[in-house]
Amino acid sequence: MGLDKDLMTNRRSEAPKLELLRKPLPELNFSYSEKQSEVISHSGKNPLIVLGGPGTGKTQTLIAQALAKIDAGIDPNSILILTFGRDRADYLRDEISLRSPKTANEPLARTFHALAFSIVRMATPEDKPDPILFSGSEQDSYIKQMLLTDSADNLSGWPEELKAALPTRGFAKELRDVLLRATERGLYPEKLSEYAKTYSENYWSPIAKFWDRYIKSLVMREEGAADAKERIDPSGLIIAAMLRLQDNPNLLSDLRAKYSVIMVDEFQESDISHRLLLSYLSSEDFTIFADPDSTVGRFRGADPEGLKSYFYTLKEKGADEIFLLENYRSSEAIVELTKSVAMKFRGRNLVRDVTALRKDESPEVSVLRLQSQADEASYIAHAFRSAHLHNGVPWSEMAVIVRSPGPAVAAIRRALFLSGVPTRVDTDVFSLADNPVIKPFLTLAEIALGAIEINTENYPLIEELLFSEIGGADPISLRRIRQELSRNRDESDLRSATELILDAITDPIISIPWENAAPIKRINDLLRRAKTLLRKHPKLSISDLLWEIWSNAENIESEKISKVWRSSALRGGSRGGQADRDLDTMLELFESARRYVERFPNSKPAEYINQIRGEDILGDTITLQGQKAELVAILTVHSAKGREWEIVALAGMQDGIWPNLKARGSLLGSDRLVEALRSQSISRAELDESASQALLEDERRLLHVAVSRAKKSLFITAITREDDEPSRFFEELSELVNGEIDGEPLVTQIPRPLTSSALVATLRRTLISEFSSAPDRELAAALLATLAKENISSANPENWLGYLAPSIDKPLIEPGDSVYVSPSSIQNFTECGLKWFLERNGSRDGDSTAQILGSALHAFAALLHTNPELTPAELKTRLNDSWSLIDMNKGWVKDRELARATDMLEKFFTWHFASDRKLLAVEKEFSVTVGNAIIKGSVDRIEITDSNEIVIVDLKTGKTATSAKDTVDHKQLQAYQLAVIEGAFTELNSNTTSGGAELLFVGNNAKSASVRSQEPIDGEVFKAEVAEVAIGMSGSRFSATINDQCERCPVRKSCPIQSHGRTVVEQ
């Protein structure tokens, strides 16, 4: 890999030395039924078909059958168990291997694809390139690259109406679906072209051309690569295996002789190619386990509709058939609900008529409507915590199942976390590059490689990096760094504050101490290390680059993030669970990078990042993971297949989500292709109708699987609100469980969370409420005292907001010291003292685009004083040229703001040239002393009238103009007038007579600039007001005041007279 020995030694020395323990296998107290025993003892002289619904013990019966055959003397190496999904194969293999005293040389259980790949490898001659699986994520990325070429050159002959769609992610996904479905069913480009003519599908012909180019380009890539390998499309792997067996009869004969016993689990997930491969490996002792109603992989090519004819063929050849009709998993209520769901399937299936054997004292099936996503999540959190605390149900026996990932997952996870419920979210719902844990590490690698330039266009990415755990910044700290960098630059330095931050990311020396810019320093150090390593090792692999960043990344406490996560994971708890999941994600990244390097040994690091950035699907990472602690699973229904829990919540049963009846592949016709091959329909309308019915059937199968995962309790939830209604599936289940509802359906109210903080809040409310009785108050006080003794800190009055004396009562400024006051702060303090204090001490947001725009327009307006010959056209050109530095938005938002800024400039020009006053100065700084108050500020424009009176003009770019009434007592303008009266501008004009002041609004919706005038003030009266304000500003208490700005106040969430900011005590 180009690394020196010391670096590899360091990596090994940093590896944690932990003892790995396997979770003990549960004791099996299982009495097999008569039918299950019949399966276990089947002679094996004829093939056997075992059909059973969910919970009827199919998998346990398969395991028992395999163990029985081993106990009967059959060599474990002659048993082949096939299934769908690596996790399922691992489970079967472990269950059989650990319960049997005999050992096997090869895995007992494997997936169909693992078997097919083994066949391909065995059939590959030594002088031919080694086969390697072209993963789904790699295929996804490769198709996108070819489509980009097509968007420019149209080598595949796409029709005009599709050309604009070629570079999009959606089009690539639909195209990949067509190629997958066609490959799985043994088609090839020429055949697809024939189908295009037969079914009048105009898009299938260019797809066939693209497919042909795709195949040929892969061949050329293999032949031209220094590490030539035969890359096999996973969708065509099984077909490739069968072709190898056709060409190699000796190998076929060896495999048939080797595997005298074949068993298949979850056979409902099979497609035509799986069944053909089984026919090649045919054995007399051949058992299939299936439940056609529980297919979840139809989107991957599963063909449940074809099972009936396949089983019919097997039975014609003498196969036996056994039905398992006793449900061991679920309570009677859940079994009956599952049967009701199954009754709506098309066709007849004998396995639906099952009997529940489990007898629970208090089974629960609830179908609930809630008002919001937050309420839905809170209800589930309450139900789970209640079951854990009251009934002792382990967290690992609970699950939340959703149809597909989305906002509901985040809301549920957040609610469970806040309720103290440990969770584990299924990672299969994210593509690797989109995972927020991985993103900052990839961004750093891209910057080090030069793939991301550090410029203003990429500032949002840099800011995201600074806000990550690596950077450790927040908006306030970043604003302070921005201000300090701006204050300390040379006068000749014309860079903006944003450019100063960007340059500091890579500069070895900056204008301020590094300790004052720690977030930037951490990023700077990592980039320097990564770039140094790249210079030393030109052939560095992506794995080693990522390791350099990961192993040296530090958090805000200067601790190695890798060690912090590891320590947190070992400590356990909710934070430990999160750290454990984050470490798993990083392992997936390194495993993905390692596999990429193995596939493409001479590839450059940037090529790997480009690939996973372009992926829409998760790469199939094979990552070792430890046994998880007690955690509630949050997962999709596809991931829930084959698993079971005591308590299950089906969340998000919304219209348009579950069922999701949006046609898949409707543009390019992947579903129509499947239906054409299955039903041989000729009419396009028939194909569309058939595909639509199949889609609804698929969604109902997912519901059937989800409902049947619960053993004892099942909660089904949906939101009911104006723009988001429960789905038809929810209504069907609601009617089955709750009966018909007259009138408006009831919305479930959320009970109080079962957390210590919620209990303390209730007790405190009881304690201070005027409506509480004396005994209730005494009980609340006693309970709070008990909780405080048990170290529940929130129950201790010493920790209550509003009940403690202030930590310090010293004044903000010592008596006699000068109080520095700006004209705008006088205005702000007068409106609300608390708002002034909070904003003065860090509660103000960073500079927004609107604020930057205001500063820019002030600068352009000031140019008219130094360059009075400037024309409006010239100023507009300057504004347009510098706009990218002012507004970092893109597209129509940026264009809209530029148009608004241009309009403001035009209004100002019109007003300026129409004014009959003389301009004396712009952006003029001043300082006036009033007692111990020092007023310092800068005025936008100083003008003089014909009668030699000085008028101050304050330029405003906000969208709302101050009323004429409020302008009369506007403190900022009065401060400017006081500066005139006190002689602050006598070097411009010796006159100290104020002619008044004006607010000039150019940002509102008026056609021209709006002027609000203030008459000349009495200087002595205002001096007294300034003195009073200075006393207030230097005090130790600051009062909140209701005013017209409260609605837009940025600190209202900290304001005690606003609903958002009231303390628990006041509620």
SULGI-V217390 format. One line per field, one symbol per residue. burial: # if it has 24 or more other C-alpha atoms within 12 Angstrom, else .. A space follows every 10 residues. Layout:
BEGIN
burial=???
END
This chain:
BEGIN
burial=#.#....... .......... .......... .#..###### ##.#.##### ########## ########## ...####### ########## #######..# ......#### ########## #.##...... ########## ########.# #..#.###.. .##.###.## ########## #########. ###.##..#. ########## #####..#.. .#.....### ########## #####..... ##..##..## ########## ########.# ########## ########## #######..# #..#....## ########## ########## ##.##...#. #######... ...####### ########## ########.. ..######## #####..### ########## ########## #####.#### #########. ...###..#. ########## #####.#### ###.##.... .....##### ######...# ##....#### ########## #.##.....# ########## ######.... ######..## ...####### ########## #######.## #.######## ########## #......### ########## ########## #####.#### #.######## ########.. .#....##.# ##.####### ########## ########## ....###### ####..#... .......... ..#####..# #######... .........# #.##...... ...####... .......... ........## ########## ########.. ..#..#..## .###.###.# #####..... .#..##.### ..######.. ......##.# #########. ##.....### ####.##### .######### ####....## ########.. ##....#.## ########## #####...#. .######### ###.....## #######.#. .##.###.## #####..#.# .....#..#. ##..##.... ...##..
END
